[in-house]
């Protein structure tokens, strides 16, 4: 299979992602939380869609990802899955639905797969959640890991700053990546860590490594859709490249609509029955 041949694939699978890593083809990933946006992202040819618990921030206006519930995640995921015909859909298991209790972790994962029709789930953490990861995988549910800055643990960290700059934390992250691979995770997200460490991790494991603020030497990249489209503009980290200013476009469109309504220009005769 040649590079860019993945553009012609009808449905991306975990196996195809593995092949993409092996031949050095970068993997593209974006978030989506609703039917309309997911349909656009999928039609553009994205490889993976993450139904992130970042919906807590982007869609619901919470300060952190912690408040979103499993039921809410299933609602968002089901909306996305209905729009997607090509991308692999990964769904975050939200905070409190898998940590410390592998039976609950399995129940949460099964609900996401059955009720939303998702293709896989994502969990945050390494050795400390190993039991939950193994339990979910034992049911045949594909699991993606997430290391580095893990937003569900924000109150433990106390800051959204870059993780694993110190050697001790870096070594633990590398070890956790290997543990997640050995457990059977099909891929791994690394968030906001030094590019040199991310490169070490990507070379040390056979599974695809997707970065967000983790430099260019990983197997793929993920961004939050609303950030890269410029819909949300208060969040401007160094790793974010803004590809559009949709907030500006939308403000202009709504402003012109208001003006046309106030001036009685809309609706005109041709827009009336």
C-alpha positions as CSV (number, residue, x, y, z in Angstrom):
1,X,0.0,0.0,0.0
2,X,1.5,3.3,-1.0
3,X,1.6,6.5,1.0
4,X,-1.7,8.5,0.7
5,X,-3.5,5.3,-0.4
6,X,-5.3,5.5,2.9
7,X,-7.3,8.4,1.2
8,X,-9.1,5.7,-0.9
9,X,-9.9,3.4,2.1
10,X,-13.6,3.0,2.7
11,X,-13.3,2.6,6.5
12,X,-10.3,3.2,8.7
13,X,-9.6,0.4,11.2
14,X,-7.0,-0.1,14.0
15,X,-5.2,-2.5,11.7
16,X,-4.9,0.2,9.0
17,X,-3.6,2.7,11.5
18,X,-0.9,0.2,12.4
19,X,0.0,-0.2,8.7
20,X,0.2,3.6,8.4
21,X,2.7,3.8,11.2
22,X,4.8,1.0,9.7
23,X,5.2,2.8,6.4
24,X,5.6,6.2,7.9
25,X,2.3,7.8,6.8
26,X,1.2,10.4,9.3
27,X,-2.2,9.9,10.9
28,X,-4.7,12.9,11.0
29,X,-7.1,13.2,13.9
30,X,-9.6,15.9,15.0
31,X,-12.3,16.1,17.6
32,X,-16.1,16.3,16.8
33,X,-19.1,16.4,19.1
34,X,-22.2,16.6,16.8
35,X,-23.6,15.2,13.6
36,X,-23.1,18.3,11.4
37,X,-19.5,18.9,12.2
38,X,-18.6,15.2,12.2
39,X,-20.0,14.8,8.7
40,X,-17.8,17.7,7.4
41,X,-14.7,16.4,9.1
42,X,-15.3,12.8,7.8
43,X,-16.0,14.1,4.3
44,X,-12.7,16.0,4.3
45,X,-10.9,12.6,4.7
46,X,-9.8,12.7,8.4
47,X,-8.4,9.3,9.6
48,X,-9.7,9.4,13.2
49,X,-12.4,11.4,15.0
50,X,-12.1,11.8,18.8
51,X,-15.3,12.4,20.6
52,X,-13.4,14.1,23.4
53,X,-14.5,14.9,26.9
54,X,-13.3,18.3,25.8
55,X,-17.0,18.6,24.9
56,X,-17.3,19.6,28.6
57,X,-15.4,22.8,27.7
58,X,-16.3,23.4,24.1
59,X,-19.9,22.4,24.0
60,X,-21.0,22.9,27.6
61,X,-18.8,25.8,28.8
62,X,-17.3,24.1,31.8
63,X,-13.8,25.1,33.0
64,X,-12.5,21.5,33.0
65,X,-13.4,18.1,31.5
66,X,-14.4,16.7,34.8
67,X,-18.2,17.5,34.9
68,X,-19.2,15.7,31.7
69,X,-21.1,12.5,32.4
70,X,-21.1,9.1,30.7
71,X,-24.7,9.6,29.4
72,X,-23.6,13.0,27.9
73,X,-20.6,11.4,26.2
74,X,-22.8,8.7,24.7
75,X,-25.2,11.3,23.4
76,X,-22.3,13.2,21.7
77,X,-20.7,10.0,20.4
78,X,-24.0,8.6,18.9
79,X,-24.5,11.9,17.1
80,X,-21.0,11.7,15.6
81,X,-21.2,8.0,14.6
82,X,-24.4,8.7,12.7
83,X,-22.5,11.1,10.4
84,X,-19.3,9.1,9.9
85,X,-18.7,6.7,7.0
86,X,-14.9,6.5,6.9
87,X,-13.0,7.7,10.0
88,X,-12.3,5.6,13.1
89,X,-14.3,7.0,16.0
90,X,-12.7,7.1,19.4
91,X,-14.7,8.1,22.5
92,X,-13.3,9.3,25.8
93,X,-14.6,7.5,28.8
94,X,-15.2,10.4,31.2
95,X,-13.7,11.1,34.6
96,X,-15.1,8.8,37.3
97,X,-16.3,6.1,34.9
98,X,-13.2,3.8,34.8
99,X,-10.6,4.8,37.4
100,X,-10.1,2.4,40.3
101,X,-12.8,0.0,39.4
102,X,-12.3,-2.3,36.4
103,X,-15.8,-3.6,36.5
104,X,-17.2,-0.1,36.2
105,X,-14.6,0.6,33.4
106,X,-15.9,-2.4,31.4
107,X,-19.5,-1.4,31.9
108,X,-18.8,2.2,30.7
109,X,-16.9,0.9,27.7
110,X,-19.6,-1.5,26.7
111,X,-22.3,1.2,27.0
112,X,-20.3,3.5,24.7
113,X,-19.9,0.7,22.1
114,X,-23.5,-0.5,22.3
115,X,-25.4,2.7,22.7
116,X,-23.3,5.0,20.6
117,X,-22.0,2.6,18.0
118,X,-18.4,3.8,18.7
119,X,-15.4,2.0,17.3
120,X,-13.1,2.4,20.3
121,X,-12.6,4.2,23.6
122,X,-9.9,6.3,25.2
123,X,-8.7,6.4,28.8
124,X,-6.1,8.6,30.6
125,X,-3.3,7.2,32.6
126,X,-0.6,4.5,32.7
127,X,0.2,1.8,35.2
128,X,-2.5,3.0,37.7
129,X,-5.3,2.1,35.3
130,X,-3.7,-1.0,33.9
131,X,-6.4,-3.3,35.4
132,X,-9.2,-1.3,33.8
133,X,-7.5,-1.3,30.4
134,X,-7.0,-5.1,30.5
135,X,-10.6,-5.6,31.6
136,X,-12.0,-3.5,28.7
137,X,-9.7,-5.1,26.2
138,X,-10.8,-8.6,27.4
139,X,-14.3,-7.8,26.1
140,X,-12.9,-7.0,22.6
141,X,-13.2,-3.3,22.9
142,X,-10.2,-1.4,21.3
143,X,-8.6,1.0,23.8
144,X,-6.5,4.1,23.0
145,X,-4.2,5.4,25.8
146,X,-3.4,9.0,26.8
147,X,-0.3,10.1,28.6
148,X,1.4,13.4,29.4
149,X,-0.9,16.2,30.3
150,X,-4.1,14.3,31.2
151,X,-6.8,16.9,31.7
152,X,-8.9,14.6,33.9
153,X,-6.1,14.9,36.5
154,X,-5.8,18.7,36.3
155,X,-6.4,19.2,40.0
156,X,-3.6,16.8,40.8
157,X,-1.2,18.7,38.4
158,X,-2.6,22.1,39.4
159,X,-1.6,23.5,36.0
160,X,-1.9,23.0,32.3
161,X,1.9,23.4,31.8
162,X,4.1,21.0,29.8
163,X,4.5,17.6,31.5
164,X,7.5,15.3,31.8
165,X,10.3,17.9,31.6
166,X,12.1,16.2,34.5
167,X,13.8,12.9,33.9
168,X,11.9,11.0,36.6
169,X,8.5,11.9,35.1
170,X,9.9,11.3,31.6
171,X,11.0,7.8,32.5
172,X,7.7,7.0,34.1
173,X,5.9,8.2,30.9
174,X,8.1,6.0,28.7
175,X,7.4,3.0,31.0
176,X,3.6,3.7,31.0
177,X,3.6,3.8,27.2
178,X,5.2,0.4,27.1
179,X,2.8,-0.9,29.7
180,X,-0.2,0.3,27.6
181,X,1.3,-1.3,24.5
182,X,1.8,-4.6,26.4
183,X,-1.8,-4.5,27.7
184,X,-3.0,-4.3,24.0
185,X,-3.8,-0.6,23.4
186,X,-4.0,0.0,19.7
187,X,-2.7,3.6,19.9
188,X,-1.6,6.3,22.3
189,X,-2.1,10.1,22.6
190,X,0.7,12.2,24.1
191,X,-0.3,15.6,25.2
192,X,1.9,18.6,25.9
193,X,5.3,17.0,26.5
194,X,8.8,17.8,25.2
195,X,9.2,16.9,21.5
196,X,12.3,14.9,22.2
197,X,10.5,12.7,24.7
198,X,7.6,12.2,22.3
199,X,10.1,11.0,19.7
200,X,11.6,8.5,22.1
201,X,8.1,7.1,22.9
202,X,7.1,6.9,19.3
203,X,10.3,4.9,18.5
204,X,10.0,2.7,21.6
205,X,6.5,1.4,20.9
206,X,5.0,-0.4,17.8
207,X,1.6,1.2,18.2
208,X,0.7,4.6,16.6
209,X,1.4,7.6,18.8
210,X,-0.7,10.7,18.2
211,X,0.5,14.0,19.5
212,X,-1.0,17.2,20.7
213,X,1.7,19.7,21.7
214,X,4.2,16.8,21.4
215,X,6.2,17.9,18.4
216,X,6.5,16.6,14.9
217,X,8.2,13.2,15.5
218,X,5.2,11.2,16.4
219,X,2.9,9.1,14.1
220,X,0.1,11.6,13.9
221,X,-1.5,14.8,15.3
222,X,-4.8,15.7,16.9
223,X,-6.4,19.1,17.6
224,X,-9.7,20.3,19.0
225,X,-11.8,21.1,16.0
226,X,-13.3,24.3,17.4
227,X,-9.8,25.6,18.3
228,X,-8.3,25.0,14.9
229,X,-11.3,26.5,13.1
230,X,-11.1,29.6,15.2
231,X,-14.6,29.2,16.7
232,X,-13.2,29.3,20.2
233,X,-10.5,32.0,20.3
234,X,-9.7,32.4,24.0
235,X,-7.6,29.2,23.9
236,X,-4.3,30.0,22.2
237,X,-1.5,27.5,23.2
238,X,1.7,27.4,21.3
239,X,0.8,24.0,19.7
240,X,-2.4,25.3,18.1
241,X,-2.4,26.3,14.5
242,X,-5.6,28.1,13.6
243,X,-6.7,27.2,10.0
244,X,-9.7,29.5,9.8
245,X,-11.5,32.4,11.6
246,X,-15.0,30.9,11.7
247,X,-15.9,33.1,14.7
248,X,-15.3,36.1,12.5
249,X,-17.3,34.7,9.6
250,X,-20.2,33.7,11.9
251,X,-20.3,37.1,13.7
252,X,-20.4,38.8,10.3
253,X,-23.2,36.6,9.0
254,X,-25.3,36.9,12.1
255,X,-24.7,40.7,12.1
256,X,-25.9,41.0,8.5
257,X,-29.0,38.9,9.3
258,X,-29.9,41.1,12.2
259,X,-29.4,44.2,10.0
260,X,-31.7,42.7,7.3
261,X,-34.4,41.8,9.8
262,X,-34.3,45.3,11.4
263,X,-34.4,47.1,8.0
264,X,-37.2,44.8,6.8
265,X,-35.0,43.7,3.9
266,X,-35.5,40.1,5.0
267,X,-37.6,38.3,4.0
268,X,-38.2,39.9,0.6
269,X,-41.0,39.0,-1.9
270,X,-39.0,36.1,-3.4
271,X,-38.5,34.7,0.1
272,X,-42.1,34.7,1.0
273,X,-45.0,32.4,0.1
